[in-house]
Amino acid sequence: MAATGTVLVVDDDPAICVVVGEALRRQGHKVKTAGSIRERAALMDSFTPDVLITDVMLPDGDGLEGVADIIADRPALSVIILSAQNTLNTAIRATEKGAFEYLPKPFDLNELTRAVSDALGTRQAENGEVEEGEGALPHDGLPLVGRSPAMQEVYRTIARVLSNDLSILVLGESGTGKELVAEAIHSLGQRRTKPFVAINMAAIPRELIEAELFGYEKGAFTGAHARTAGKFEQAQGGTLFLDEIGDMPMEAQTRLLRVLQSGEVTTVGGSKPVRVNVRIIAATNKHLPQLIEENRFRQDLYYRLNVVPISLPALRERREDVILLARHFLERAAQEGLPRKTLADDATQLLMVYHWPGNVRELQNMMQRLAVLSRENVITGEILRNMLPLEAVPADYAAPADHLAHAVRDWARRQLGVGIGQPNRNLHDDLLAVIEPILLQEVLATVDGNQIRAAGLLGINRNTLRKKLTDYGLDPLQLRLID
């Protein structure tokens, strides 16, 4: 059983406190939140958490100040630092203060909850409270994965609606994860102990939609042998997810509108209304205003459903999440008993150039197939190309390693052609002087200037990285990734 404990979350953004707090409570942790250094200090006078999660930029000062003293007073406490600054200085200071983990914003909820589990597992293992390996086991993952700016906005909206019952309309292309958003809102919200019921309008014959939604009485139509509760009654007290609402027939739309207005359902063939209490989350991949203009969707129903809109980006619009998602799906497959697979560098590059018309669902399907069908433990670009449609990869596409090999070979031949009579030339250093600054720039830009993470990716220590940056005249603060 994975370790659970008490956690204090300190952030001046209430949305972050809500969504992080609810995610951790869902995994069995006891959580308190604070919005400032002053509130943090007041809470810790009477509350001794196992894990402290704190932002750096707080309204009344620097969240890192005092962390070393807190750890000195409470050696068993693990501190996780969050920061939107993502600078070298912040990363170094977090390490020097004794932080267990440093996560740059925007962070992924799964990554943060895993860090909490790892911190608790390490703490309990040191205290001899769990058997070997027990604390390292992660909790079940949250339904959403992604740390791109587009997904961070989705998370913020989810956090704002957890404490109310406003109707939500989730918009996005097929395969973007609309039902996962509905499940996240339900599982983190006030109704999580009640049913979550989903119905897909596009998958039900038009003549049966009303019976499915509202239920029916015995004898209401041919085959109705007994009274059957509809989705509204099945979701009593919980959440009803109406997927592909744009495919709902007009007559069913009219009846749905009456239910939303009255809060009462009358079964097909029945006369006595039943009071229902459900939260409505609808979703569609269609442009409802266009359907309204074509008299295919009721405008008044649209306003009822579209109280809080959530727009999900297509996968091609959040490419920074592609590799994170791919590895997540491979890891999930391994947890389900399939062989563990990893991605080679040329495979990750190919995943990034593909346009993903089927979005996250297509990526998940591909990773599952690779986990089942591939005989190799390392998925290479060649293996991946055989899985993709022929038109998916440009005819002249070559893996980055192939391009690099050709470039180095051409450079070497040119240098040897003009310099073969110069025995004192140092071609090795000359080549490094061409390639190494480019590599350093790209790695630092990818990690937003964070030298700790950059050094880890490069396989060198931070002092070596600092010296190389100085030698090449590179400023890490100017190498942050700008979208």
C-alpha positions as CSV (number, residue, x, y, z in Angstrom):
1,M,0.0,0.0,0.0
2,A,1.4,3.4,-1.0
3,A,2.3,5.9,1.8
4,T,-0.2,8.6,2.8
5,G,0.4,11.6,5.1
6,T,-0.3,15.2,5.8
7,V,0.5,17.9,3.3
8,L,0.6,21.7,3.5
9,V,0.1,23.5,0.2
10,V,1.2,27.2,0.1
11,D,0.2,29.2,-3.0
12,D,-1.4,32.6,-3.5
13,D,-3.5,31.3,-6.4
14,P,-6.7,29.8,-4.9
15,A,-7.3,27.7,-8.0
16,I,-3.9,25.9,-7.5
17,C,-4.6,25.3,-3.8
18,V,-8.1,23.9,-4.7
19,V,-7.0,21.5,-7.5
20,V,-3.8,20.3,-5.8
21,G,-5.6,19.9,-2.5
22,E,-8.4,17.9,-3.9
23,A,-6.0,15.7,-6.0
24,L,-4.0,14.9,-2.9
25,R,-7.1,14.3,-0.7
26,R,-8.4,11.9,-3.4
27,Q,-5.3,9.9,-2.8
28,G,-5.8,9.7,0.9
29,H,-3.7,12.5,2.2
30,K,-4.8,15.1,4.8
31,V,-4.3,18.5,3.3
32,K,-4.3,22.1,4.5
33,T,-3.7,25.2,2.4
34,A,-2.3,28.7,2.9
35,G,-1.9,31.7,0.6
36,S,1.1,33.5,2.2
37,I,4.2,33.1,4.3
38,R,2.4,34.5,7.3
39,E,-0.5,31.9,6.9
40,R,2.1,29.2,6.4
41,A,3.9,30.1,9.7
42,A,0.6,30.3,11.6
43,L,-0.5,26.9,10.4
44,M,2.8,25.3,11.1
45,D,2.7,26.5,14.8
46,S,-0.1,24.0,15.4
47,F,0.2,21.6,12.3
48,T,3.1,19.4,11.6
49,P,2.9,18.2,7.9
50,D,4.9,15.4,6.4
51,V,5.3,17.3,3.2
52,L,5.3,21.1,2.5
53,I,4.5,22.3,-1.0
54,T,5.3,26.0,-1.4
55,D,5.4,28.5,-4.2
56,V,8.4,30.9,-4.4
57,M,6.5,34.1,-5.2
58,L,4.1,34.8,-2.4
59,P,2.3,38.1,-1.6
60,D,4.4,38.8,1.6
61,G,7.8,37.7,0.4
62,D,10.0,34.9,-1.0
63,G,8.6,31.4,-0.2
64,L,12.1,30.0,-0.1
65,E,13.1,32.2,2.8
66,G,12.8,30.3,6.0
67,V,12.7,26.9,4.3
68,A,16.1,25.9,5.6
69,D,15.1,26.8,9.1
70,I,11.9,24.8,8.8
71,I,13.8,21.7,7.6
72,A,16.3,22.2,10.4
73,D,13.5,22.2,13.0
74,R,11.7,19.3,11.3
75,P,14.3,17.0,9.8
76,A,11.6,14.5,8.7
77,L,9.7,17.1,6.7
78,S,10.0,17.0,2.9
79,V,9.7,20.3,1.0
80,I,8.6,20.5,-2.7
81,I,9.2,23.9,-4.3
82,L,7.0,25.3,-7.1
83,S,8.0,28.3,-9.2
84,A,6.9,30.1,-12.3
85,Q,10.3,31.8,-12.5
86,N,12.1,28.7,-13.6
87,T,15.5,30.4,-13.4
88,L,18.9,29.0,-12.6
89,N,19.0,31.0,-9.4
90,T,15.7,29.6,-8.2
91,A,16.7,26.0,-8.9
92,I,20.0,26.4,-7.2
93,R,18.4,28.1,-4.1
94,A,15.8,25.3,-3.9
95,T,18.6,22.7,-3.8
96,E,20.7,24.6,-1.3
97,K,17.7,25.0,1.0
98,G,17.4,21.3,1.1
99,A,14.3,20.9,-1.0
100,F,13.2,17.3,-1.8
101,E,12.0,18.3,-5.2
102,Y,11.8,21.4,-7.4
103,L,9.0,21.6,-10.0
104,P,8.7,24.5,-12.5
105,K,5.3,25.9,-13.3
106,P,3.3,24.9,-15.2
107,F,3.5,21.5,-13.5
108,D,1.6,18.3,-14.2
109,L,-0.7,17.2,-11.4
110,N,0.5,13.6,-11.8
111,E,4.1,14.6,-11.5
112,L,3.3,16.6,-8.3
113,T,1.3,13.8,-6.7
114,R,4.1,11.3,-7.6
115,A,6.6,13.6,-5.9
116,V,4.5,13.7,-2.8
117,S,4.3,9.9,-2.8
118,D,8.0,9.6,-3.3
119,A,8.7,12.0,-0.5
120,L,6.4,10.1,1.9
121,G,7.9,6.7,0.8
122,T,11.4,7.9,1.3
123,R,10.5,9.4,4.7
124,Q,8.8,6.2,5.9
125,A,11.5,3.9,4.5
126,E,14.1,5.9,6.4
127,N,12.0,5.5,9.6
128,G,11.5,1.8,8.9
129,E,7.7,2.2,8.7
130,V,7.2,0.4,5.4
131,E,8.7,-2.6,3.7
132,E,11.2,-2.1,1.0
133,G,9.8,-0.6,-2.2
134,E,6.4,0.0,-0.7
135,G,6.7,3.8,-0.5
136,A,7.8,4.1,-4.1
137,L,4.6,2.8,-5.6
138,P,2.6,5.6,-7.2
139,H,-1.1,6.2,-6.6
140,D,-3.5,5.7,-9.4
141,G,-3.0,8.5,-11.8
142,L,-5.3,11.4,-12.3
143,P,-7.3,11.2,-15.5
144,L,-5.6,14.3,-17.2
145,V,-2.0,14.5,-18.2
146,G,-0.2,17.5,-19.6
147,R,1.8,20.5,-18.6
148,S,1.4,22.7,-21.6
149,P,0.0,26.3,-21.2
150,A,-3.2,25.2,-22.9
151,M,-3.8,22.4,-20.5
152,Q,-2.8,24.6,-17.5
153,E,-5.7,26.9,-18.5
154,V,-8.0,23.8,-18.5
155,Y,-6.8,22.9,-15.0
156,R,-7.5,26.4,-13.8
157,T,-11.1,26.3,-15.1
158,I,-11.6,22.9,-13.5
159,A,-10.4,24.2,-10.2
160,R,-12.9,27.1,-10.3
161,V,-15.9,24.9,-10.9
162,L,-15.2,22.2,-8.2
163,S,-17.1,24.1,-5.5
164,N,-20.3,24.8,-7.5
165,D,-22.8,22.9,-9.6
166,L,-22.8,25.2,-12.7
167,S,-23.5,23.4,-16.0
168,I,-20.4,22.9,-18.1
169,L,-19.9,22.6,-21.9
170,V,-16.7,20.9,-22.9
171,L,-15.6,21.7,-26.5
172,G,-13.0,19.9,-28.6
173,E,-12.2,17.7,-31.5
174,S,-12.8,13.9,-31.2
175,G,-10.2,12.2,-29.1
176,T,-9.1,15.3,-27.1
177,G,-10.3,13.8,-23.8
178,K,-13.7,15.5,-23.2
179,E,-15.0,12.6,-21.0
180,L,-11.7,12.7,-19.0
181,V,-12.4,16.3,-18.2
182,A,-15.9,15.4,-17.0
183,E,-14.5,12.6,-14.9
184,A,-11.9,14.9,-13.4
185,I,-14.5,17.5,-12.4
186,H,-16.7,14.8,-10.9
187,S,-13.9,12.9,-9.1
188,L,-12.4,16.0,-7.6
189,G,-15.7,17.8,-6.8
190,Q,-18.4,17.8,-4.2
191,R,-20.3,14.9,-5.9
192,R,-17.4,12.4,-6.1
193,T,-19.1,9.9,-3.7
194,K,-22.2,9.7,-6.0
195,P,-22.5,8.2,-9.5
196,F,-20.9,9.4,-12.7
197,V,-23.1,8.4,-15.6
198,A,-22.2,9.0,-19.2
199,I,-24.4,8.8,-22.3
200,N,-23.2,9.3,-26.0
201,M,-26.0,10.9,-28.1
202,A,-24.3,9.8,-31.3
203,A,-24.3,6.1,-30.3
204,I,-28.0,5.8,-29.5
205,P,-30.8,5.5,-32.1
206,R,-32.8,8.7,-32.2
207,E,-36.1,7.0,-31.2
208,L,-34.5,5.6,-28.0
209,I,-32.7,8.7,-26.7
210,E,-35.6,9.9,-24.6
211,A,-36.1,6.4,-23.1
212,E,-32.4,6.2,-22.3
213,L,-32.3,9.6,-20.7
214,F,-35.6,9.8,-18.8
215,G,-36.5,6.1,-18.4
216,Y,-39.7,4.4,-19.4
217,E,-42.7,2.6,-17.9
218,K,-43.7,-1.0,-18.5
219,G,-45.6,-1.2,-21.8
220,A,-44.5,2.3,-23.0
221,F,-43.4,0.7,-26.2
222,T,-42.7,-2.7,-27.7
223,G,-40.1,-4.5,-25.6
224,A,-40.7,-2.3,-22.5
225,H,-41.3,-5.3,-20.1
226,A,-40.6,-3.4,-16.9
227,R,-40.1,0.1,-15.5
228,T,-36.6,1.2,-16.2
229,A,-34.8,4.2,-14.7
230,G,-33.1,6.5,-17.2
231,K,-29.7,8.1,-17.0
232,F,-31.0,11.1,-14.9
233,E,-32.3,8.8,-12.2
234,Q,-29.2,6.6,-12.4
235,A,-27.0,9.7,-11.8
236,Q,-29.1,10.9,-8.8
237,G,-26.9,13.1,-6.6
238,G,-23.9,12.8,-9.0
239,T,-22.9,13.9,-12.5
240,L,-24.6,13.2,-15.8
241,F,-22.2,13.5,-18.8
242,L,-24.0,14.2,-22.1
243,D,-21.5,13.4,-24.8
244,E,-21.9,14.6,-28.4
245,I,-24.8,16.8,-27.4
246,G,-24.7,18.3,-30.9
247,D,-26.2,15.0,-32.2
248,M,-29.3,15.2,-30.0
249,P,-32.6,15.3,-31.9
250,M,-34.6,18.5,-31.6
251,E,-37.6,16.8,-29.9
252,A,-35.3,15.4,-27.2
253,Q,-33.6,18.8,-26.8
254,T,-37.0,20.3,-26.0
255,R,-37.6,17.7,-23.3
256,L,-34.1,18.0,-21.9
257,L,-34.6,21.8,-21.6
258,R,-37.8,21.2,-19.5
259,V,-35.9,18.8,-17.2
260,L,-33.1,21.3,-16.7
261,Q,-35.6,24.1,-15.9
262,S,-37.8,22.1,-13.6
263,G,-35.4,19.6,-12.1
264,E,-38.0,16.9,-12.7
265,V,-38.1,13.9,-15.0
266,T,-41.1,12.1,-16.3
267,T,-40.5,8.6,-17.8
268,V,-41.7,7.7,-21.3
269,G,-45.2,6.4,-20.8
270,G,-45.4,7.8,-17.3
271,S,-47.3,10.7,-15.7
272,K,-45.7,11.2,-12.3
273,P,-42.6,13.4,-12.3
274,V,-39.5,12.3,-10.3
275,R,-37.3,15.0,-8.7
276,V,-33.7,14.7,-9.8
277,N,-30.5,16.3,-8.5
278,V,-27.6,16.0,-11.0
279,R,-24.8,18.1,-12.3
280,I,-24.9,18.4,-16.1
281,I,-21.6,18.3,-18.1
282,A,-22.2,18.3,-21.9
283,A,-19.6,17.9,-24.6
284,T,-19.4,18.3,-28.4
285,N,-17.0,18.4,-31.3
286,K,-19.5,20.5,-33.3
287,H,-19.8,24.3,-33.6
288,L,-23.2,24.7,-31.8
289,P,-23.7,28.4,-32.8
290,Q,-23.7,27.1,-36.4
291,L,-26.2,24.4,-35.6
292,I,-28.4,27.1,-34.0
293,E,-28.3,29.1,-37.2
294,E,-29.3,26.0,-39.1
295,N,-32.2,25.3,-36.7
296,R,-30.6,22.1,-35.6
297,F,-29.9,23.1,-32.0
298,R,-32.0,25.1,-29.5
299,Q,-30.5,28.4,-28.6
300,D,-32.1,28.4,-25.1
301,L,-30.7,24.9,-24.4
302,Y,-27.3,26.1,-25.5
303,Y,-27.4,28.9,-23.0
304,R,-28.5,26.5,-20.3
305,L,-25.5,24.2,-21.0
306,N,-22.8,26.7,-21.8
307,V,-22.6,28.4,-18.4
308,V,-18.9,27.4,-18.1
309,P,-17.2,26.5,-21.4
310,I,-14.0,24.5,-21.4
311,S,-12.1,24.3,-24.7
312,L,-9.8,21.4,-25.1
313,P,-6.8,21.9,-27.4
314,A,-6.1,19.4,-30.2
315,L,-2.9,17.4,-29.6
316,R,-1.1,19.2,-32.4
317,E,-1.7,22.5,-30.4
318,R,0.0,21.1,-27.3
319,R,3.0,19.3,-28.8
320,E,5.0,19.8,-25.7
321,D,2.7,17.2,-24.1
322,V,3.1,14.5,-26.8
323,I,6.1,12.7,-25.3
324,L,4.8,13.1,-21.7
325,L,1.5,11.4,-22.8
326,A,3.3,8.7,-24.9
327,R,5.5,7.7,-21.9
328,H,2.4,7.9,-19.6
329,F,0.5,5.4,-21.8
330,L,3.5,3.1,-22.1
331,E,3.9,3.2,-18.3
332,R,0.2,2.4,-17.8
333,A,0.5,-0.5,-20.2
334,A,3.4,-1.8,-18.1
335,Q,1.4,-1.5,-14.9
336,E,-1.3,-3.6,-16.6
337,G,1.1,-6.4,-17.2
338,L,2.4,-5.7,-20.7
339,P,6.1,-5.6,-21.4
340,R,7.8,-2.3,-20.4
341,K,8.8,-0.2,-23.4
342,T,10.8,2.9,-23.8
343,L,11.2,5.4,-26.6
344,A,14.4,6.0,-28.5
345,D,15.3,9.6,-29.4
346,D,14.5,9.2,-33.1
347,A,11.0,7.8,-32.1
348,T,10.3,10.8,-29.9
349,Q,11.2,13.1,-32.8
350,L,8.9,11.3,-35.1
351,L,6.0,11.5,-32.6
352,M,6.6,15.3,-32.5
353,V,6.3,15.8,-36.2
354,Y,3.2,13.7,-36.7
355,H,0.0,15.8,-36.9
356,W,-2.2,13.4,-34.7
357,P,-5.6,13.8,-36.4
358,G,-7.1,11.4,-33.8
359,N,-5.6,13.4,-31.0
360,V,-4.8,11.9,-27.6
361,R,-7.0,8.8,-28.3
362,E,-4.9,8.0,-31.4
363,L,-1.7,8.4,-29.4
364,Q,-3.0,6.1,-26.6
365,N,-4.1,3.5,-29.1
366,M,-0.6,3.6,-30.8
367,M,1.3,3.2,-27.5
368,Q,-1.0,0.3,-26.5
369,R,-0.4,-1.5,-29.9
370,L,3.4,-1.0,-29.5
371,A,3.3,-2.4,-26.0
372,V,1.5,-5.5,-27.3
373,L,3.0,-6.0,-30.7
374,S,6.6,-4.8,-30.6
375,R,9.2,-7.4,-29.9
376,E,11.7,-4.8,-29.0
377,N,11.9,-3.1,-25.6
378,V,13.2,0.1,-27.1
379,I,10.8,1.7,-29.7
380,T,12.9,3.2,-32.5
381,G,11.9,5.6,-35.2
382,E,11.9,2.7,-37.7
383,I,9.5,0.7,-35.6
384,L,7.2,3.8,-35.2
385,R,7.3,4.6,-39.0
386,N,5.9,1.2,-39.7
387,M,2.9,1.9,-37.4
388,L,2.1,5.3,-38.9
389,P,0.1,5.9,-42.0
390,L,2.2,6.2,-45.2
391,E,1.2,9.9,-45.6
392,A,2.0,10.7,-42.0
393,V,5.8,11.2,-42.5
394,P,7.3,13.3,-45.3
395,A,9.0,11.3,-48.0
396,D,12.3,13.1,-47.3
397,Y,12.1,12.7,-43.5
398,A,15.2,11.3,-41.9
399,A,15.7,10.8,-38.2
400,P,17.7,13.6,-36.5
401,A,20.6,11.2,-35.9
402,D,20.8,10.5,-39.7
403,H,20.9,14.3,-40.4
404,L,23.6,14.8,-37.8
405,A,25.7,11.9,-39.1
406,H,25.5,13.4,-42.7
407,A,26.4,16.9,-41.4
408,V,29.4,15.7,-39.4
409,R,30.7,13.6,-42.3
410,D,30.4,16.5,-44.7
411,W,32.1,18.9,-42.3
412,A,34.9,16.4,-41.7
413,R,35.5,15.9,-45.4
414,R,35.6,19.6,-46.0
415,Q,38.0,20.2,-43.2
416,L,40.3,17.3,-44.3
417,G,40.2,18.5,-47.8
418,V,41.5,21.9,-47.0
419,G,43.6,21.1,-43.9
420,I,45.2,17.7,-44.5
421,G,48.6,19.4,-44.6
422,Q,48.1,21.1,-41.2
423,P,49.2,18.4,-38.7
424,N,48.7,20.7,-35.6
425,R,44.9,21.2,-36.2
426,N,42.6,19.9,-33.5
427,L,39.6,18.8,-35.4
428,H,38.0,17.3,-32.3
429,D,37.9,20.6,-30.5
430,D,36.9,22.4,-33.7
431,L,33.9,20.2,-34.1
432,L,32.9,20.5,-30.5
433,A,33.1,24.3,-30.8
434,V,30.5,24.1,-33.6
435,I,28.1,21.5,-32.1
436,E,28.3,22.0,-28.3
437,P,27.0,25.5,-28.1
438,I,24.0,24.5,-30.2
439,L,23.3,21.5,-27.9
440,L,23.6,23.7,-24.8
441,Q,21.2,26.3,-26.2
442,E,18.6,23.8,-27.2
443,V,18.7,21.9,-23.9
444,L,18.5,25.0,-21.8
445,A,15.7,26.5,-23.9
446,T,13.7,23.2,-23.5
447,V,14.0,23.3,-19.7
448,D,13.4,27.1,-19.6
449,G,16.9,27.9,-18.4
450,N,16.9,25.5,-15.5
451,Q,20.6,24.5,-15.2
452,I,19.9,21.6,-12.7
453,R,17.6,19.9,-15.2
454,A,19.9,20.8,-18.2
455,A,22.9,19.2,-16.5
456,G,20.9,16.1,-15.8
457,L,19.8,15.8,-19.5
458,L,23.4,16.4,-20.7
459,G,24.8,13.9,-18.2
460,I,27.3,16.4,-16.7
461,N,27.5,18.1,-13.4
462,R,26.4,21.7,-12.8
463,N,29.9,23.1,-12.4
464,T,30.9,21.6,-15.8
465,L,27.8,23.1,-17.4
466,R,28.5,26.5,-15.9
467,K,32.1,26.5,-17.2
468,K,30.9,25.5,-20.7
469,L,28.4,28.3,-20.7
470,T,31.1,30.8,-19.6
471,D,33.5,29.5,-22.2
472,Y,31.0,29.9,-25.0
473,G,29.6,33.2,-23.7
474,L,26.1,31.9,-23.2
475,D,23.7,33.5,-20.8
476,P,21.2,30.8,-19.4
477,L,18.6,33.5,-18.5
478,Q,18.4,34.5,-22.2
479,L,17.9,30.9,-23.3
480,R,14.5,30.4,-21.7
481,L,11.9,29.0,-24.1
482,I,9.5,31.7,-25.3
483,D,6.2,30.5,-26.8
